[in-house]
Amino acid sequence: DFPPPSFDLTDHDFPRATPAPRTAPEPPPALSGTGAPDRAPEEQWLHQTIWARSRRAVPADGPPSHRVVVVVADGSTAPEDWRGLETGHTRVVHVTAASAYARVADDRYEVDPADPQALTHLLKVLTRDADDGVEWLHALPLAVRGPVDEDSLEHARHACLDAPAALCQALAGLPAHLRPRVWWLSHRAQPVTGPVDRPELALLAGAVDVPRQEIGLDTRWLDLPGGEPADWAHLLPLVLTDEPAATRPEPRLALRGGYWWHPARQPVPRPLPHGGAALARGTGTHLILGGTGGIGASIAAWLLEHTEGRVVLLARRPHLPPALSAHSARVTLVEADLAEGNRDAVLDLLAPHLGRLDGIVHAVGTAAGALLARRDGHALRHATEAKLRAALLTERLIALHRPRYAAYCSSLSAQFGGVGQFDYAAAGGVLDAFAHHDPDPSDSATVRLGIGWDVWRETGMALDSLTTDARHQEHLAVGLSSAEGLRAFADALEAQLPHLLVSTTPLEASRYFYEPPPRTGTDPATARTTPTAFNELTQAVCQLLGVDSFDPETSLYDLGADSLTLLDLLSEVKRLYGVDLDLARLGHRASLNEILAQLGPPATPDTPDDPVSVEIWQQGDGADVLCLIHPVGGDIQAYRPLVSALDPHTTVCLIPDPALRDPGLPGWSVDERAARYHAALRARFPDRDTRLRLAGWSFGALVALSMAAEAETTGRTVAGLYLLDPPPAHGPARTHGYDDHDLRTVFEHELRGNGAQSPLAGAGQAYAERLAH
């Protein structure tokens, strides 16, 4: 009950070592032998998407199909509008969006399209006697009409994200032979023969490949010439009655001008002759939305070096990236949260700084994702909100300022999907569509450029995402360096194509990085998806916590767990799955789903002989990284309350003592330990724009201090150093006088969470023994 301590804050400085010279990064090694495609020559990296005719669109002339067609629409269309389907199918079922499940009449139903349970019930009813199978037409996006604005975007979120995700969750519970083939319907969302009128409907890009990659669903995307089914419904049976092919056909089709069309990719030769239109040349202003992120800051640096203009960086937490410090007089920082702020208010903030606006670069993005089976629509909405709202802001800026160019930084995920990338791929699809949007064809003064980026290996969101995904790490190994990415950006400005794809490996072969690894037999990662295994672990949690039920996404600590509870739970994981999980791998908000996610095989480390691990407990959305170093004993769970109280926008990583996993390691001096920890940390965060801060408690403070000194010698100083209750600077630490019993007592006290005083037993006692030794 002592009052809180007060601190005197003083500034200190000291002479710094001469910075080490910067060297160009070495090219990544070839991956031959791993199954991953190797890099192609740089002149083969660029491609563009064009649309080609597949066949003439005519009514089906054969006997009607016995496959049941289910049309899910809202009240904007009536069953009569779909009568053309009856020319090719013997049975058509109409489902209207409503608030609950109901059978209205024969082959007439109502259902909440965003409720997986209601959809599951409907699917069981409809597939019960559909011996020849079902074609499921998801027509909700056809009702998105009117101006492209916040309202239409909100409508599209429901029709193209939340409802498709709910349908996928419902289909995942059906046996494979009962699952319908799903067709996502949109109108004028693809640039087939002209501009895109409904760019928000390109959110369907996430629903093309990801459901197949995660659940094994057969899904297609049909883009129609308008929102009135009566105009084209009679042409659908020709494609609906196609027999499923042995190899997956092109999942995107469009109907225009009496033909069915499909997208194709063709190479864009390099090198391009620079100096033609010179979109970026001059003394005007270039606005970078998301300008302090890795890719945005890199593009800003290129613009400052190659033009005489100014750069305005708009970000939620703006700071001057180190790469721009030499041009700081020509850089303006504007703070705005695009996910929360009003567009008019943001425009008012920008107005004094834009002057003659020559260009806009949309580089907003947040690394976030989730498997469809456990998708939290609210959380992922927040993660993609800034990117989508920034696209609407770009439209307003184009209308007001008519800049020379607007560049949209998208991703190859919009083309190829990726496990856990449903929402991310969807948002990328919207940016691709806005690059083809032209709301006023009579006044098209702005050149729109869409860039579908491959991963950047030195900066950007992909660098710190999916750190335990072996295939993603393979992808990073062949990704773009910053210099290579900027050369591609220069080519994009020169080519002025609305959709330029950048892939360092042969484009079609690059699908390897987005596809799930093939499954062979049953492993723990597969076993955890079975209902029996999941239910057993759920029951174990209920017994340990004394609850009847819980949300698998909820933090177990919020439910009353402590480190001892988690140790007991990990013992259950060992019993059920035969997998040893380290307590250090669980973050400060460990949930059952996080534990299940740890059961997959870990990624192969870049340096297999390095025993030091850097555990990410909190993934932020900027360049700020805080690293916490373990105290005496090596465990990092004592930091959990601290991490829980930190700013969620900051990335927080922790380094446990490697000896906890490998007791046979030799003892290291503080300096040697610091050098090893610092090397592992820099390998984990190689981007030179990362603002790294170090913190350590007790013995960890000594190591953190030595790591900061090590950083000084490399020329990459840390941005901050926090010493929490450090040992005295002169004289032995108090712990030097502790024997094994004293240390064990300390660790038992910590494992109990400073609560109960009863003796430890079982897993808790064994863990305390490990810490004491």
GIRA-V312214 format. One record per residue. N is the residue number from 1. RES is the residue in three letters. PSI is psi as a letter, one per 40 degrees, with the letter a starting at -180 (none if undefined). Layout:
((N | RES | PSI) (N | RES | PSI))
This chain:
((1 | ASP | e) (2 | PHE | i) (3 | PRO | i) (4 | PRO | i) (5 | PRO | i) (6 | SER | i) (7 | PHE | h) (8 | ASP | h) (9 | LEU | h) (10 | THR | i) (11 | ASP | i) (12 | HIS | i) (13 | ASP | i) (14 | PHE | i) (15 | PRO | h) (16 | ARG | i) (17 | ALA | i) (18 | THR | h) (19 | PRO | i) (20 | ALA | i) (21 | PRO | i) (22 | ARG | h) (23 | THR | i) (24 | ALA | i) (25 | PRO | i) (26 | GLU | i) (27 | PRO | i) (28 | PRO | i) (29 | PRO | i) (30 | ALA | i) (31 | LEU | e) (32 | SER | h) (33 | GLY | e) (34 | THR | e) (35 | GLY | e) (36 | ALA | i) (37 | PRO | i) (38 | ASP | i) (39 | ARG | i) (40 | ALA | i) (41 | PRO | i) (42 | GLU | d) (43 | GLU | e) (44 | GLN | e) (45 | TRP | e) (46 | LEU | h) (47 | HIS | i) (48 | GLN | i) (49 | THR | h) (50 | ILE | i) (51 | TRP | h) (52 | ALA | i) (53 | ARG | h) (54 | SER | d) (55 | ARG | i) (56 | ARG | i) (57 | ALA | h) (58 | VAL | i) (59 | PRO | i) (60 | ALA | h) (61 | ASP | e) (62 | GLY | a) (63 | PRO | i) (64 | PRO | i) (65 | SER | i) (66 | HIS | e) (67 | ARG | h) (68 | VAL | h) (69 | VAL | h) (70 | VAL | h) (71 | VAL | h) (72 | VAL | h) (73 | ALA | i) (74 | ASP | a) (75 | GLY | e) (76 | SER | e) (77 | THR | i) (78 | ALA | i) (79 | PRO | d) (80 | GLU | d) (81 | ASP | e) (82 | TRP | e) (83 | ARG | d) (84 | GLY | d) (85 | LEU | d) (86 | GLU | e) (87 | THR | e) (88 | GLY | e) (89 | HIS | i) (90 | THR | d) (91 | ARG | h) (92 | VAL | h) (93 | VAL | h) (94 | HIS | h) (95 | VAL | h) (96 | THR | h) (97 | ALA | h) (98 | ALA | a) (99 | SER | e) (100 | ALA | i) (101 | TYR | h) (102 | ALA | i) (103 | ARG | h) (104 | VAL | d) (105 | ALA | a) (106 | ASP | h) (107 | ASP | f) (108 | ARG | h) (109 | TYR | i) (110 | GLU | i) (111 | VAL | i) (112 | ASP | h) (113 | PRO | e) (114 | ALA | e) (115 | ASP | h) (116 | PRO | d) (117 | GLN | d) (118 | ALA | d) (119 | LEU | d) (120 | THR | d) (121 | HIS | d) (122 | LEU | d) (123 | LEU | d) (124 | LYS | d) (125 | VAL | d) (126 | LEU | d) (127 | THR | e) (128 | ARG | d) (129 | ASP | f) (130 | ALA | g) (131 | ASP | d) (132 | ASP | e) (133 | GLY | i) (134 | VAL | h) (135 | GLU | h) (136 | TRP | h) (137 | LEU | h) (138 | HIS | g) (139 | ALA | e) (140 | LEU | d) (141 | PRO | e) (142 | LEU | e) (143 | ALA | e) (144 | VAL | h) (145 | ARG | a) (146 | GLY | a) (147 | PRO | i) (148 | VAL | h) (149 | ASP | a) (150 | GLU | d) (151 | ASP | d) (152 | SER | d) (153 | LEU | d) (154 | GLU | d) (155 | HIS | d) (156 | ALA | d) (157 | ARG | d) (158 | HIS | d) (159 | ALA | d) (160 | CYS | e) (161 | LEU | c) (162 | ASP | d) (163 | ALA | d) (164 | PRO | d) (165 | ALA | d) (166 | ALA | d) (167 | LEU | d) (168 | CYS | d) (169 | GLN | d) (170 | ALA | d) (171 | LEU | d) (172 | ALA | d) (173 | GLY | e) (174 | LEU | i) (175 | PRO | i) (176 | ALA | d) (177 | HIS | e) (178 | LEU | e) (179 | ARG | h) (180 | PRO | i) (181 | ARG | h) (182 | VAL | h) (183 | TRP | h) (184 | TRP | h) (185 | LEU | h) (186 | SER | i) (187 | HIS | h) (188 | ARG | f) (189 | ALA | e) (190 | GLN | i) (191 | PRO | g) (192 | VAL | d) (193 | THR | e) (194 | GLY | a) (195 | PRO | i) (196 | VAL | h) (197 | ASP | d) (198 | ARG | g) (199 | PRO | d) (200 | GLU | d) (201 | LEU | e) (202 | ALA | e) (203 | LEU | d) (204 | LEU | e) (205 | ALA | d) (206 | GLY | d) (207 | ALA | e) (208 | VAL | d) (209 | ASP | d) (210 | VAL | d) (211 | PRO | d) (212 | ARG | d) (213 | GLN | d) (214 | GLU | d) (215 | ILE | e) (216 | GLY | f) (217 | LEU | i) (218 | ASP | h) (219 | THR | i) (220 | ARG | i) (221 | TRP | h) (222 | LEU | h) (223 | ASP | h) (224 | LEU | i) (225 | PRO | e) (226 | GLY | i) (227 | GLY | e) (228 | GLU | h) (229 | PRO | d) (230 | ALA | d) (231 | ASP | d) (232 | TRP | e) (233 | ALA | d) (234 | HIS | e) (235 | LEU | e) (236 | LEU | d) (237 | PRO | d) (238 | LEU | d) (239 | VAL | d) (240 | LEU | d) (241 | THR | e) (242 | ASP | h) (243 | GLU | h) (244 | PRO | h) (245 | ALA | i) (246 | ALA | d) (247 | THR | i) (248 | ARG | h) (249 | PRO | i) (250 | GLU | h) (251 | PRO | e) (252 | ARG | h) (253 | LEU | i) (254 | ALA | i) (255 | LEU | h) (256 | ARG | h) (257 | GLY | f) (258 | GLY | e) (259 | TYR | i) (260 | TRP | h) (261 | TRP | i) (262 | HIS | i) (263 | PRO | i) (264 | ALA | i) (265 | ARG | h) (266 | GLN | i) (267 | PRO | i) (268 | VAL | h) (269 | PRO | i) (270 | ARG | i) (271 | PRO | i) (272 | LEU | i) (273 | PRO | h) (274 | HIS | i) (275 | GLY | e) (276 | GLY | c) (277 | ALA | d) (278 | ALA | f) (279 | LEU | d) (280 | ALA | e) (281 | ARG | i) (282 | GLY | a) (283 | THR | e) (284 | GLY | a) (285 | THR | i) (286 | HIS | h) (287 | LEU | h) (288 | ILE | h) (289 | LEU | h) (290 | GLY | f) (291 | GLY | e) (292 | THR | e) (293 | GLY | i) (294 | GLY | d) (295 | ILE | d) (296 | GLY | d) (297 | ALA | d) (298 | SER | d) (299 | ILE | d) (300 | ALA | d) (301 | ALA | d) (302 | TRP | d) (303 | LEU | d) (304 | LEU | d) (305 | GLU | d) (306 | HIS | e) (307 | THR | i) (308 | GLU | e) (309 | GLY | a) (310 | ARG | i) (311 | VAL | h) (312 | VAL | h) (313 | LEU | h) (314 | LEU | h) (315 | ALA | i) (316 | ARG | d) (317 | ARG | g) (318 | PRO | i) (319 | HIS | i) (320 | LEU | h) (321 | PRO | i) (322 | PRO | d) (323 | ALA | e) (324 | LEU | e) (325 | SER | d) (326 | ALA | e) (327 | HIS | f) (328 | SER | d) (329 | ALA | e) (330 | ARG | e) (331 | VAL | h) (332 | THR | h) (333 | LEU | h) (334 | VAL | h) (335 | GLU | h) (336 | ALA | h) (337 | ASP | h) (338 | LEU | d) (339 | ALA | d) (340 | GLU | d) (341 | GLY | i) (342 | ASN | h) (343 | ARG | d) (344 | ASP | d) (345 | ALA | d) (346 | VAL | d) (347 | LEU | d) (348 | ASP | d) (349 | LEU | d) (350 | LEU | d) (351 | ALA | d) (352 | PRO | e) (353 | HIS | e) (354 | LEU | d) (355 | GLY | b) (356 | ARG | h) (357 | LEU | h) (358 | ASP | d) (359 | GLY | i) (360 | ILE | h) (361 | VAL | h) (362 | HIS | h) (363 | ALA | f) (364 | VAL | h) (365 | GLY | i) (366 | THR | h) (367 | ALA | h) (368 | ALA | i) (369 | GLY | i) (370 | ALA | i) (371 | LEU | i) (372 | LEU | d) (373 | ALA | d) (374 | ARG | f) (375 | ARG | h) (376 | ASP | h) (377 | GLY | d) (378 | HIS | d) (379 | ALA | d) (380 | LEU | d) (381 | ARG | d) (382 | HIS | d) (383 | ALA | d) (384 | THR | e) (385 | GLU | d) (386 | ALA | d) (387 | LYS | d) (388 | LEU | d) (389 | ARG | d) (390 | ALA | d) (391 | ALA | d) (392 | LEU | d) (393 | LEU | d) (394 | THR | d) (395 | GLU | d) (396 | ARG | d) (397 | LEU | d) (398 | ILE | d) (399 | ALA | d) (400 | LEU | d) (401 | HIS | e) (402 | ARG | f) (403 | PRO | i) (404 | ARG | d) (405 | TYR | i) (406 | ALA | h) (407 | ALA | h) (408 | TYR | h) (409 | CYS | h) (410 | SER | a) (411 | SER | i) (412 | LEU | e) (413 | SER | d) (414 | ALA | d) (415 | GLN | d) (416 | PHE | e) (417 | GLY | b) (418 | GLY | i) (419 | VAL | h) (420 | GLY | e) (421 | GLN | f) (422 | PHE | d) (423 | ASP | d) (424 | TYR | d) (425 | ALA | d) (426 | ALA | d) (427 | ALA | d) (428 | GLY | d) (429 | GLY | d) (430 | VAL | d) (431 | LEU | d) (432 | ASP | d) (433 | ALA | d) (434 | PHE | d) (435 | ALA | e) (436 | HIS | e) (437 | HIS | i) (438 | ASP | g) (439 | PRO | e) (440 | ASP | g) (441 | PRO | d) (442 | SER | e) (443 | ASP | g) (444 | SER | g) (445 | ALA | d) (446 | THR | h) (447 | VAL | h) (448 | ARG | h) (449 | LEU | h) (450 | GLY | h) (451 | ILE | h) (452 | GLY | g) (453 | TRP | i) (454 | ASP | i) (455 | VAL | i) (456 | TRP | h) (457 | ARG | e) (458 | GLU | e) (459 | THR | i) (460 | GLY | i) (461 | MET | d) (462 | ALA | d) (463 | LEU | d) (464 | ASP | e) (465 | SER | i) (466 | LEU | f) (467 | THR | e) (468 | THR | e) (469 | ASP | h) (470 | ALA | d) (471 | ARG | d) (472 | HIS | d) (473 | GLN | d) (474 | GLU | d) (475 | HIS | d) (476 | LEU | d) (477 | ALA | d) (478 | VAL | e) (479 | GLY | i) (480 | LEU | h) (481 | SER | i) (482 | SER | d) (483 | ALA | d) (484 | GLU | d) (485 | GLY | d) (486 | LEU | d) (487 | ARG | d) (488 | ALA | d) (489 | PHE | d) (490 | ALA | d) (491 | ASP | d) (492 | ALA | d) (493 | LEU | d) (494 | GLU | d) (495 | ALA | d) (496 | GLN | f) (497 | LEU | i) (498 | PRO | e) (499 | HIS | h) (500 | LEU | h) (501 | LEU | h) (502 | VAL | h) (503 | SER | h) (504 | THR | e) (505 | THR | i) (506 | PRO | h) (507 | LEU | d) (508 | GLU | d) (509 | ALA | d) (510 | SER | e) (511 | ARG | d) (512 | TYR | d) (513 | PHE | e) (514 | TYR | e) (515 | GLU | i) (516 | PRO | i) (517 | PRO | i) (518 | PRO | i) (519 | ARG | h) (520 | THR | h) (521 | GLY | a) (522 | THR | h) (523 | ASP | i) (524 | PRO | d) (525 | ALA | d) (526 | THR | d) (527 | ALA | d) (528 | ARG | e) (529 | THR | e) (530 | THR | i) (531 | PRO | d) (532 | THR | d) (533 | ALA | d) (534 | PHE | d) (535 | ASN | d) (536 | GLU | d) (537 | LEU | d) (538 | THR | d) (539 | GLN | d) (540 | ALA | d) (541 | VAL | d) (542 | CYS | d) (543 | GLN | d) (544 | LEU | d) (545 | LEU | e) (546 | GLY | f) (547 | VAL | i) (548 | ASP | d) (549 | SER | i) (550 | PHE | i) (551 | ASP | h) (552 | PRO | e) (553 | GLU | e) (554 | THR | i) (555 | SER | h) (556 | LEU | d) (557 | TYR | d) (558 | ASP | d) (559 | LEU | e) (560 | GLY | e) (561 | ALA | i) (562 | ASP | a) (563 | SER | d) (564 | LEU | d) (565 | THR | d) (566 | LEU | d) (567 | LEU | d) (568 | ASP | d) (569 | LEU | d) (570 | LEU | d) (571 | SER | d) (572 | GLU | d) (573 | VAL | d) (574 | LYS | d) (575 | ARG | d) (576 | LEU | d) (577 | TYR | e) (578 | GLY | f) (579 | VAL | h) (580 | ASP | h) (581 | LEU | h) (582 | ASP | h) (583 | LEU | d) (584 | ALA | d) (585 | ARG | e) (586 | LEU | h) (587 | GLY | a) (588 | HIS | e) (589 | ARG | f) (590 | ALA | h) (591 | SER | i) (592 | LEU | d) (593 | ASN | d) (594 | GLU | d) (595 | ILE | d) (596 | LEU | d) (597 | ALA | d) (598 | GLN | e) (599 | LEU | e) (600 | GLY | i) (601 | PRO | h) (602 | PRO | i) (603 | ALA | i) (604 | THR | h) (605 | PRO | i) (606 | ASP | d) (607 | THR | g) (608 | PRO | d) (609 | ASP | e) (610 | ASP | h) (611 | PRO | e) (612 | VAL | h) (613 | SER | i) (614 | VAL | h) (615 | GLU | h) (616 | ILE | h) (617 | TRP | d) (618 | GLN | h) (619 | GLN | h) (620 | GLY | a) (621 | ASP | f) (622 | GLY | a) (623 | ALA | e) (624 | ASP | h) (625 | VAL | h) (626 | LEU | h) (627 | CYS | h) (628 | LEU | h) (629 | ILE | h) (630 | HIS | i) (631 | PRO | a) (632 | VAL | i) (633 | GLY | d) (634 | GLY | e) (635 | ASP | i) (636 | ILE | e) (637 | GLN | d) (638 | ALA | e) (639 | TYR | e) (640 | ARG | d) (641 | PRO | d) (642 | LEU | d) (643 | VAL | d) (644 | SER | d) (645 | ALA | e) (646 | LEU | i) (647 | ASP | h) (648 | PRO | e) (649 | HIS | e) (650 | THR | h) (651 | THR | h) (652 | VAL | h) (653 | CYS | i) (654 | LEU | i) (655 | ILE | h) (656 | PRO | i) (657 | ASP | h) (658 | PRO | d) (659 | ALA | e) (660 | LEU | d) (661 | ARG | d) (662 | ASP | g) (663 | PRO | e) (664 | GLY | e) (665 | LEU | i) (666 | PRO | i) (667 | GLY | i) (668 | TRP | i) (669 | SER | i) (670 | VAL | d) (671 | ASP | d) (672 | GLU | d) (673 | ARG | d) (674 | ALA | d) (675 | ALA | d) (676 | ARG | d) (677 | TYR | d) (678 | HIS | d) (679 | ALA | d) (680 | ALA | d) (681 | LEU | d) (682 | ARG | d) (683 | ALA | d) (684 | ARG | d) (685 | PHE | g) (686 | PRO | e) (687 | ASP | h) (688 | ARG | e) (689 | ASP | e) (690 | THR | h) (691 | ARG | g) (692 | LEU | h) (693 | ARG | i) (694 | LEU | i) (695 | ALA | i) (696 | GLY | i) (697 | TRP | h) (698 | SER | b) (699 | PHE | d) (700 | GLY | d) (701 | ALA | d) (702 | LEU | d) (703 | VAL | d) (704 | ALA | d) (705 | LEU | d) (706 | SER | d) (707 | MET | d) (708 | ALA | d) (709 | ALA | d) (710 | GLU | d) (711 | ALA | d) (712 | GLU | d) (713 | THR | d) (714 | THR | e) (715 | GLY | e) (716 | ARG | g) (717 | THR | i) (718 | VAL | i) (719 | ALA | e) (720 | GLY | i) (721 | LEU | h) (722 | TYR | h) (723 | LEU | h) (724 | LEU | h) (725 | ASP | f) (726 | PRO | i) (727 | PRO | i) (728 | PRO | i) (729 | ALA | d) (730 | HIS | h) (731 | GLY | i) (732 | PRO | i) (733 | ALA | i) (734 | ARG | d) (735 | THR | e) (736 | HIS | d) (737 | GLY | e) (738 | TYR | h) (739 | ASP | a) (740 | ASP | d) (741 | HIS | d) (742 | ASP | d) (743 | LEU | d) (744 | ARG | d) (745 | THR | d) (746 | VAL | d) (747 | PHE | d) (748 | GLU | d) (749 | HIS | d) (750 | GLU | d) (751 | LEU | d) (752 | ARG | e) (753 | GLY | f) (754 | ASN | f) (755 | GLY | b) (756 | ALA | i) (757 | GLN | e) (758 | SER | i) (759 | PRO | i) (760 | LEU | i) (761 | ALA | i) (762 | GLY | b) (763 | ALA | d) (764 | GLY | d) (765 | GLN | d) (766 | ALA | d) (767 | TYR | d) (768 | ALA | d) (769 | GLU | d) (770 | ARG | d) (771 | LEU | d) (772 | ALA | d) (773 | HIS | none))
